[in-house]
């Protein structure tokens, strides 16, 4: 599934945030103008199509190239 589309993240984008962020599970700034997207899309160059590629987009922007991943915690996992 990686790199089929840019993946939206809940984190706000901060240009220099990672320079001073915690190493484990950085959450991003508490507010901002842009949200983080990662991963590149099927129509990007190979260099952009990797999970480590991080960019910013205006919240609410829509395109066939943007999506998000649904996840659930073990609390709701039925065994």
KOLMIDO-85802 format. One record per atom (N, C-alpha, C): x negated, y, z. Coordinates in steps of 0.1 Angstrom, whole numbers, plus 5000, padded with zeros to 4 digits. Each point is the difference from the previous one (the first is absolute). Last residue first. Layout:
N
XYZ
...
END
This chain:
79
511048895191
499249874999
500949884999
500250564991
500849895004
499149874997
498850555009
499849884992
500749885006
499750465017
501249974992
499849874992
496550175029
501250005008
501349964992
495650064981
500449875004
501250005008
499750394966
499149955010
500549865004
500350254950
500749985013
499049955010
500250284949
499349915009
500949995013
499750214944
500849975012
499349905009
498150374963
500049865004
500949995012
499950364956
499649985014
500249855003
499250364954
500849915007
499649995014
499150244946
499950015015
501049915006
499650074952
498649965005
499950015015
503950134974
499949864999
498649955005
502150465019
499449954988
500049845000
501150505032
500449874996
499449964986
499550345048
499749984986
500449864996
500250165046
501250014991
499849994985
496150175032
501149915004
501250034991
495050094982
501150075007
501149905004
494949834995
501250044992
501050085009
494449784998
501150075007
501150034990
495849605006
500350134994
501250065008
496049564998
501050085008
500250134993
497749484993
500250124994
501250075007
498649565011
499250115007
500250134993
502049604982
500650045012
499350115007
499849954947
499549935011
500650055013
499850164950
500949905003
499349915011
497950374977
501150055009
500849895005
496549914969
499450065012
501050055010
501449824957
499649905009
499450065013
503450314974
498749944996
499749895011
505250104994
498850075004
498749934995
504849854998
499550084988
498850095004
502249705032
499749924988
499550084988
499250215048
501149954993
499649924988
497950175053
500050024985
501249934994
498450045049
500049884992
500050024985
502150325042
498849924998
500249904989
501950505026
500349894992
498749934997
502150395038
499049924994
500649894991
502150505010
499949875005
499049924993
500750575008
500049884992
499949875008
500150435020
500850034989
500249884990
499349995056
499450054988
500950024989
499049795056
500950064990
499250044988
497949765035
501449995005
501050074991
495449754983
500450125007
501449995005
497649534993
500150134992
500450115008
499049545014
501450034997
500250124991
496149595011
500250145000
501450034995
497549565016
501450044997
500250155001
495349895014
501049905000
501450064998
496250275003
499649904990
501149894999
500950535012
499649885006
499749894990
499250504983
501149915005
499549885008
497750394975
500150005014
501149915006
499150034952
498750045006
499949995015
504049934973
499249885003
498650045005
503150354987
500549935012
499049885003
500250374964
498849965008
500349915012
503650144970
498850004991
498749945007
505149865011
499150115005
498749994992
505549814999
498750014994
499250115006
504049685023
499850134993
498650004995
502749535008
499050105005
500150134992
502549594991
500750095009
499050115004
499649754952
499749975014
500750115009
500349764946
500250115009
499749965014
498049814952
500849965012
500150125010
499349904944
499550085011
500949965012
499849634964
500550135001
499350075012
498549584985
501150014990
500650145000
496549845030
499650084988
501149984989
500249635036
499250125001
499850064987
502349585008
500850125000
499250135000
END
